[in-house]
């Protein structure tokens, strides 16, 4: 259940950060749910089942719109956790690929980044403020593997809760002793962080090349063919 190359120790954590952070500059895109891609293109790439899964995303958002944040967190977490976990090499035939939610839902499977970013984007579309959400890159201690989760906290001083695809319950970060935090980010900022606290801000999120590329592909409606 690897979400990144298998390494251990604090040196590895900094290696992961160094590999992902690229000084690209520019503005991060605003999180917003794009229009559905053409049905014919989706069916060609992912089949009729893929189109059915993609159609359920706006239905979910419509159903959760205006509900309490707790209801939204649970609904989004449960919706995406129905999909299968598979490594990028098995789905996209590359070692590391951050699939957009349309691609993730289309194939019906993905790795931890795909689960986390789809949940993050959906919660932003539901109106959950950006400063309450973070994408956390962590080490999942039982498997000695790198992993990504979403955290939510209503205020900077409130202990966050964790949305995860391994432990599917939404639990306080203080109870997740199986997660070792490395860094976190959202649409605007990047932190070297503690799972239970704000951490130290080290830059803006546009420095993450994979994050920026993911947003560009989402805006452009790019769909990757899993057969190649």
C-alpha positions as CSV (number, residue, x, y, z in Angstrom):
1,X,0.0,0.0,0.0
2,X,2.8,2.4,-0.9
3,X,1.9,6.0,-1.8
4,X,5.5,7.0,-2.4
5,X,8.9,5.3,-2.8
6,X,9.7,3.2,0.3
7,X,12.2,5.0,2.6
8,X,12.5,5.5,6.3
9,X,13.8,8.1,8.8
10,X,13.9,11.8,9.0
11,X,16.3,12.1,6.1
12,X,13.8,10.4,3.8
13,X,11.1,12.9,4.9
14,X,13.3,15.8,3.7
15,X,14.1,13.9,0.5
16,X,10.4,13.6,-0.3
17,X,9.9,17.3,0.4
18,X,12.9,18.2,-1.7
19,X,11.7,16.1,-4.6
20,X,8.2,17.6,-4.6
21,X,9.1,21.3,-4.1
22,X,10.0,23.1,-7.3
23,X,10.4,26.9,-7.5
24,X,7.9,27.5,-10.2
25,X,6.2,30.7,-8.9
26,X,2.9,31.8,-10.3
27,X,-0.6,31.8,-8.8
28,X,-2.4,28.8,-7.6
29,X,-5.8,28.1,-9.3
30,X,-9.0,28.7,-7.4
31,X,-10.6,25.4,-6.3
32,X,-13.9,25.0,-8.1
33,X,-15.7,22.0,-9.6
34,X,-15.1,22.0,-13.3
35,X,-17.8,21.1,-15.8
36,X,-18.3,17.4,-16.5
37,X,-16.1,16.1,-19.3
38,X,-17.8,14.9,-22.5
39,X,-19.6,11.6,-22.0
40,X,-18.2,10.1,-25.2
41,X,-14.6,10.8,-24.0
42,X,-15.2,9.4,-20.6
43,X,-16.9,6.2,-21.9
44,X,-14.1,5.7,-24.5
45,X,-11.4,5.9,-21.7
46,X,-13.2,4.5,-18.7
47,X,-16.3,2.7,-19.9
48,X,-19.9,3.2,-19.0
49,X,-19.2,2.5,-15.3
50,X,-16.7,5.3,-15.2
51,X,-19.3,7.7,-16.6
52,X,-21.8,6.6,-13.9
53,X,-19.2,7.2,-11.2
54,X,-18.3,10.7,-12.5
55,X,-21.9,11.7,-12.7
56,X,-22.4,10.9,-9.0
57,X,-19.8,13.6,-8.0
58,X,-22.1,16.7,-8.6
59,X,-25.0,14.7,-7.2
60,X,-23.0,14.3,-4.0
61,X,-22.2,18.0,-3.9
62,X,-25.8,19.0,-4.5
63,X,-27.0,16.6,-1.7
64,X,-24.5,18.0,0.9
65,X,-24.8,21.7,-0.1
66,X,-25.9,23.7,3.0
67,X,-25.5,20.9,5.4
68,X,-23.4,21.0,8.6
69,X,-19.6,20.7,8.2
70,X,-19.7,17.4,10.1
71,X,-22.3,16.0,7.7
72,X,-20.2,17.2,4.7
73,X,-17.0,15.7,6.0
74,X,-18.6,12.3,6.6
75,X,-20.5,12.3,3.3
76,X,-17.3,13.2,1.2
77,X,-15.1,10.8,3.2
78,X,-17.6,7.9,2.7
79,X,-18.2,8.7,-1.0
80,X,-14.6,8.5,-2.1
81,X,-13.6,5.7,0.3
82,X,-15.9,3.4,-1.8
83,X,-13.2,3.5,-4.5
84,X,-10.4,1.0,-4.6
85,X,-6.9,1.6,-3.5
86,X,-4.3,0.9,-6.2
87,X,-0.8,2.1,-6.7
88,X,-0.1,4.5,-9.6
89,X,2.1,1.9,-11.4
90,X,-0.9,-0.4,-11.5
91,X,-3.4,2.2,-12.7
92,X,-1.4,4.7,-14.8
93,X,1.8,2.7,-15.5
94,X,4.0,5.4,-13.9
95,X,5.5,5.6,-10.4
96,X,3.8,8.8,-9.3
97,X,0.8,10.5,-10.9
98,X,-1.7,12.8,-9.1
99,X,-5.0,11.9,-10.9
100,X,-7.7,14.6,-11.0
101,X,-11.1,13.6,-9.4
102,X,-12.5,12.9,-12.9
103,X,-9.7,10.5,-13.7
104,X,-9.9,8.9,-10.2
105,X,-13.7,8.4,-10.5
106,X,-13.3,7.3,-14.1
107,X,-11.1,4.4,-13.4
108,X,-12.6,3.8,-9.9
109,X,-9.3,3.4,-8.2
110,X,-6.3,5.4,-7.1
111,X,-3.6,5.9,-4.4
112,X,-3.7,8.0,-1.3
113,X,-3.0,11.3,-3.1
114,X,-6.0,10.7,-5.3
115,X,-8.3,10.1,-2.3
116,X,-7.1,13.1,-0.4
117,X,-7.1,15.6,-3.2
118,X,-10.6,14.6,-4.4
119,X,-11.9,15.0,-0.8
120,X,-10.2,18.4,-0.4
121,X,-11.5,19.8,-3.7
122,X,-15.1,18.6,-2.9
123,X,-15.1,20.1,0.5
124,X,-13.8,23.4,-1.0
125,X,-16.6,23.3,-3.5
126,X,-19.1,22.8,-0.6
127,X,-17.8,26.0,0.9
128,X,-15.5,24.8,3.6
129,X,-13.0,27.6,4.0
130,X,-9.5,27.0,2.7
131,X,-7.9,27.9,6.0
132,X,-9.7,25.1,7.7
133,X,-8.4,22.4,5.4
134,X,-5.0,20.9,4.7
135,X,-3.5,18.1,2.7
136,X,-1.1,16.4,5.0
137,X,1.8,14.3,3.7
138,X,2.6,11.8,6.5
139,X,4.3,8.5,7.1
140,X,1.9,5.7,7.8
141,X,4.0,4.0,10.6
142,X,2.5,0.4,10.5
143,X,3.5,0.0,6.8
144,X,6.5,2.3,6.9
145,X,5.1,4.1,3.8
146,X,4.4,7.7,2.9
147,X,0.8,8.6,2.8
148,X,-1.6,11.6,2.3
149,X,-4.6,12.5,4.3
150,X,-6.9,15.6,4.6
151,X,-7.4,17.4,7.9
152,X,-10.1,19.8,9.0
153,X,-10.1,22.3,11.9
154,X,-12.5,25.1,12.4
155,X,-9.9,27.4,13.9
156,X,-6.0,27.4,14.0
157,X,-6.1,26.5,17.7
158,X,-8.7,23.7,17.4
159,X,-7.3,20.1,17.2
160,X,-8.0,18.8,13.6
161,X,-9.7,15.7,12.5
162,X,-8.4,13.4,9.8
163,X,-10.1,12.1,6.7
164,X,-8.2,9.0,5.5
165,X,-8.7,6.1,3.1
166,X,-6.8,3.5,5.3
167,X,-8.6,4.2,8.6
168,X,-12.0,5.2,7.2
169,X,-13.3,6.7,10.4
170,X,-13.0,10.4,10.9
171,X,-10.9,10.7,14.0
172,X,-9.1,13.5,15.9
173,X,-5.5,13.8,14.8
174,X,-4.4,13.3,18.4
175,X,-5.7,9.7,18.2
176,X,-3.8,8.9,15.0
177,X,-0.5,7.7,16.5
178,X,0.0,5.7,13.4
179,X,0.7,8.9,11.4
180,X,4.0,10.8,11.4
181,X,3.5,14.3,9.8
182,X,6.0,15.5,7.3
183,X,4.5,18.6,5.6
184,X,1.1,20.0,4.7
185,X,-0.4,22.4,2.2
186,X,-3.6,23.8,0.9
187,X,-4.5,26.1,-2.1
188,X,-2.3,28.9,-0.8
189,X,0.4,27.8,1.7
190,X,3.0,25.1,2.4
191,X,4.0,24.1,5.9
192,X,6.6,21.9,7.6
193,X,4.0,20.7,10.0
194,X,2.8,18.9,13.0
195,X,-0.5,16.9,12.6
196,X,-1.9,18.6,15.7
197,X,-0.7,22.1,15.1
198,X,-0.1,24.8,12.6
199,X,3.6,24.1,12.0
200,X,6.1,26.4,10.3
201,X,5.1,28.0,7.0
202,X,7.8,27.6,4.4
203,X,6.2,29.0,1.2
204,X,3.2,29.2,-1.0
205,X,1.5,26.1,-2.5
206,X,2.5,27.0,-6.0
207,X,6.0,25.7,-5.2
208,X,4.6,22.2,-5.3
209,X,5.0,21.2,-8.9
210,X,2.8,18.1,-8.7
211,X,0.0,20.2,-7.1
212,X,0.3,22.9,-9.7
213,X,0.2,20.4,-12.5
214,X,-2.8,18.7,-11.0
215,X,-4.7,22.0,-10.9
216,X,-3.8,22.9,-14.5
217,X,-5.0,19.5,-15.8
218,X,-8.2,19.8,-13.8
219,X,-8.9,23.3,-15.3
220,X,-8.1,22.0,-18.8
221,X,-10.3,18.9,-18.4
222,X,-7.4,16.6,-19.3
223,X,-8.2,12.9,-19.0
224,X,-5.4,10.4,-19.0
225,X,-5.8,7.0,-20.8
226,X,-5.1,4.2,-18.2
227,X,-4.2,1.9,-21.1
228,X,-1.0,3.7,-22.0
